[in-house]
């Protein structure tokens, strides 16, 4: 069993490694579903981590229908990840009809090689998951990240199980979405997954002594003096629960 942590910062990436995670997906803006992290963050994570680093290639929040200009930005990000010797990238593009954009995905995947490629949860927005899986297999992606086209992987476990059975050894189906140390054993039992994806975050209080509560940097009412980071203790508990369930 392999645990990939969705790390939204350098701190979370380091905490994931400390907790025993096997790989990270490096992102930014997790509250909006994740976007591509900054070059400085990518460079520092690759400098400091020993476990594999997959970088999210997503230029903005929202849908997965991208303009020609956005595609060019994605290409630049992929080339930078290759220069930094990232082990993989995570991407996904769709057409207006909800099918996988095979041609433009193919261009990005070929540009990414020899890095591995995960097709991210754009998969959960496709019109037909089995058709999409076949397209992604033909594209040569190594993994698909999915919640089973549901609000959480537990809710989508029936579809995930069916995808894993149909995929066989052609591609890895990796459940992600709402997975915690408390439900992972149930998820693995239901689906037979060999890799799982989680963030396992906890709140971190700011060390600032002076605080201006009249101004906010984000949405109105947001707390500027706390944030969420991957918790190494939660990562350890997650893996321990899998071990006690005989999944590791």
DAMO-V233411 format. One record per pair of residues at least 24 apart in sequence whose C-alpha atoms are under 8 Angstrom apart, sorted by the first residue. I is the first residue (numbers start at 0). J is the second residue. Records with the same first field share a line. If there is no record, write none. Layout:
I = J, J
//
This chain:
0 = 192, 193, 194, 195, 246, 247
1 = 193, 194, 195
2 = 194, 195, 196, 197, 238
3 = 194, 195, 196, 197
4 = 196, 197, 198, 199
5 = 196, 197, 198
6 = 198, 228, 229
7 = 33, 228
8 = 40, 228
9 = 40, 43, 44
10 = 228, 229
11 = 228, 229, 230
12 = 44, 48, 229
13 = 44, 47, 48
14 = 229, 230, 231
15 = 229, 230, 231, 234
16 = 48, 49, 50, 231
17 = 231
18 = 230, 231, 232, 233, 234, 235
19 = 231, 234, 235, 238
20 = 234
21 = 50, 51
22 = 50, 51, 52, 53
23 = 50, 51, 52, 53
24 = 52, 53, 54, 55, 89
25 = 52, 53, 54, 55
26 = 54, 55
31 = 60, 61
32 = 60
33 = 57, 60
34 = 58, 59, 60
35 = 59, 76
38 = 79
41 = 80, 83
42 = 83
45 = 83, 84, 85
51 = 85, 86, 87
52 = 85, 86, 87
53 = 85, 86, 87, 88, 89
54 = 80, 85, 87, 88, 89
55 = 88, 89, 90
56 = 88, 89, 90
57 = 90
63 = 91, 92, 93, 121
64 = 92, 93, 94, 95
65 = 92
73 = 107
74 = 107, 110
77 = 107, 110, 111
78 = 110, 111
81 = 111, 114
85 = 114
86 = 114, 115
87 = 111, 114, 115, 116, 117
88 = 114, 115, 116, 117
89 = 116, 117, 118, 119
90 = 116, 117, 118, 119
91 = 118, 119, 120, 121, 122
92 = 121
93 = 121, 125
96 = 126
97 = 124, 125, 126
98 = 125, 126, 127, 131
99 = 125, 131, 134, 135
101 = 134, 135, 138
104 = 138
105 = 138
108 = 138, 140
115 = 140, 141
116 = 140, 141, 142
117 = 141, 142, 143, 144
118 = 142, 143, 144
119 = 143, 144, 145
120 = 144, 145, 146
122 = 148
123 = 147, 148, 149
124 = 148
129 = 162
132 = 166
136 = 169, 170
140 = 170
141 = 170, 171
142 = 170, 171, 172, 173
143 = 170, 171, 172, 173
144 = 172, 173, 174, 175, 196
145 = 172, 173, 174, 175, 176
146 = 174, 175, 176
147 = 174
150 = 176
151 = 175, 176, 177, 178
152 = 176, 177, 178, 186
153 = 177, 178, 182, 186
156 = 186, 189, 190
157 = 189, 190
159 = 190
160 = 189, 190, 191, 192
161 = 190
163 = 190, 191, 192
179 = 237
180 = 233, 234, 236, 237, 238, 240
181 = 237, 240
183 = 237, 241
184 = 240, 241, 244, 246
187 = 246
198 = 229
199 = 229, 230, 233, 234
200 = 227, 228, 229, 230, 233
201 = 227, 228, 229, 230
202 = 226, 227, 228
203 = 227, 228
//
